[in-house]
Amino acid sequence: MTQQDTTRARRVFSAIVEYKLANDGCAPSTRDLMLSCDISSSSVVNRCLKDLERDGLIELAGVRSIRIHGGKWTYGKGLLP
């Protein structure tokens, strides 16, 4: 993965966390991530998601379901250790 890919994937990860915090744990759509990270292609977002999953930071679980590793998500409380 190039430095640009790594930086973009980190932005996507941060956007996922921020979105989940603001929306009671619901996962953002690809379009939400495109807009918040200023990415013009859904395939780039999908590649970032796959990279984050490969690196063990998230788990893609079906359509619009992204689990963040390292904590338990509880509605109204965010990500807990």
Secondary structure, 3 states (H helix, E strand, C coil): CCHHHHHHHHHHHHHHHHHHHHCCCCCCCHHHHHHHHCCCCHHHHHHHHHHHHHCCCEEECCCCCEEECCCEEECCCEEEC
